[in-house]
Amino acid sequence: MKDTLQRFLFENAAVRGEIVHLDATWQAVLERHDYPAPLRALLGEMMAAVALLAATLKLKGRMIVQLQGSGPVSLLVVEGTSERTLRAIAHYSEQDLQGDLRTLLGDGRLAITLEPREGGERYQGIVDLSGDTLADALTDYLMRSEQLDTSLWLAADAQQAAGLLIQKLPGEKSGADVDLWNRVQHLSATIRSEELLAVPPGEIIRRLYHEEDVRVFEAEPVCFRCSCSRERVANMLRTLGAVEVHEILAEQGAIDVACEFCNQKYNFDVVDAEQLFAAGVSPETPRTHH
Ligand SMILES: [Zn+2]
């Protein structure tokens, strides 16, 4: 099945829905890192969730969702953009991982950052991790931070990841079907993980909501893409400063930086390093004060 985000809307009330199915996008993450099974499931669900949540935003830019914990899993990061691209990474200290969200992360925090590409403020919300599942933690966050009534169903295995979101939009339409939100929640809750993973989004919508008046939008492609670049690494090295960069070069002969998300390697030798700090080479070179 293709990597797809399918948005839909219930005609008689302010309720929206989305289904995401990730295949190659999720495979691209698993090809680069061999995660232990329970962590793999959690990261896959998180990738599906970020695809869904990023698509609810109007902003052009990126959404970064982070789970930080004191347990054997210390960090999960998933980034989604308004162009429907995703990347993901997890840090963990043990191979033999077991248990649910709380066991894996221990006392944890959930942070969601919104980064508009041009104009607008960077915004970050942080809450203590609550609930036993990622879906619980995210819906709790959305209720507490955004006052958005949202329900999520997430699933992932070693091949694919998928998710279903329904969300009550602020502001009830006049003459709205007031019971619809409850009905849609009950209907949605009948979805099983296996169905979410195996059945195409359009078919899921037909099966779940066949008695409702649903407007289905055109399916949108989703893909893995990493936002790293040689220029970004160069900027990071400039921020380190000429002294430190030359120290590393003196010790190691060259600077090798590997992107954590995609394993892309960036190499800077002595000549490259000279260029980093040569005046007038890049307008992005920060001015240094001595
Ligand atoms: Zn990368």
Residues whose N, C-alpha, C, O or C-beta is under 5 A from the ligand:
A	BS01	ZN	C226 C228 C259 F261 C262 Q264
